[in-house]
Amino acid sequence: MSEKKGLFARLREGLQKTRDALTGRVDTLVKETRKIDEEFYEELEDILLLSDCGMKATMTIMDELRARVEAGKVKDAGEARNILKQIMVEQMDIPRPPLKWPMVMMVVGVNGVGKTTTIGKLALRFQSIGRRIILCAADTFRAAAAEQLTVWSQRARVPIVKHAEGADPAAVVFDGIKSAKSQGADLLIVDTAGRLHNKKNLMDELNKMRRVIDREWPEAEVRCMLVLDATTGQNGLAQARAFKEVCEVGGIILTKLDGTAKGGIALAIRQELEVPVWYIGVGEGIDDLQPFNAKEFVEALF
């Protein structure tokens, strides 16, 4: 089996719960529906909402589906299903800016979303394409955050820069940059605090880190990646809105998709936040963090 097939198989397996909830219900609806009428549309709308596609994405999809069905004089529900699939791909496919080196990746997200594990997996992913990585433990307020990141640095065999618990995060970033420059690293991945309940402090902290990066490594591309737990659904969306207020979120990493029937959250993120999903986590394994591809995601769902 080729690696491509292996990745798709893992994606398909990881999306099993969402597929059963979303496309399983769509397929049942298509089988039971003789004609495309208002009842068909209403049931389809409910299915999308129950899969956490969100109100905005659902309304956009339904409006587009109605328009295309009408324009093509489509009578068959099976054909409407294919149109739905195509619309979903189009909705999720936001072009991502190319990766530029050197880069500082600031990883944000509330505690418990799998941020530290995600950073470890990112380090392994970039290392596998020949990039030199350094990890930076700037979440200095959460007990054992640096220790957890150290475990991942050992697993990925990449250096880590850390200070004592309670240290100034910007000072850790300063040392991380110094280390990255002296070692000729391509990528510095910064673990940041996730205390959203104290937005003002978090904003000050992130801004201070950003000023240090801009001053000390002006040639580096800076990307702020937000880690969201797919199982939290609409609550995750609320977290994302809040983080967008405190930092310039350039991409989303959606974890734990294998643990939810509400993978439609990927559509909701695209519509409501207009931020691309960069990576998705579809399992516990090291290789289960995959680059997000809208076409493959929808294919695996259907």
Salt bridges, closest charged atoms under 4 A:
ASP27 OD1 - ARG81 NE 2.56
GLU38 OE2 - ARG66 NH2 2.79
GLU64 OE2 - ARG68 NE 2.67
GLU90 OE1 - ARG68 NH2 2.53
ASP139 OD2 - LYS115 NZ 3.72
ASP139 OD2 - ARG142 NE 3.34
ASP168 OD2 - LYS208 NZ 2.92
ASP175 OD2 - HIS163 NE2 2.73
ASP175 OD1 - LYS178 NZ 3.98
ASP186 OD1 - ARG131 NH1 3.47
ASP191 OD1 - LYS115 NZ 2.76
ASP204 OD2 - LYS200 NZ 2.78
GLU205 OE1 - ARG195 NH2 2.87
ASP214 OD1 - ARG210 NE 3.19
GLU216 OE2 - ARG215 NE 2.80
GLU221 OE2 - ARG223 NH2 2.89
ASP229 OD2 - LYS256 NZ 3.41
GLU245 OE1 - LYS199 NZ 2.98
GLU272 OE1 - ARG241 NH2 2.61
ASP288 OD1 - ARG10 NE 2.99
GLU296 OE2 - LYS4 NZ 2.57
GLU299 OE1 - LYS85 NZ 3.48
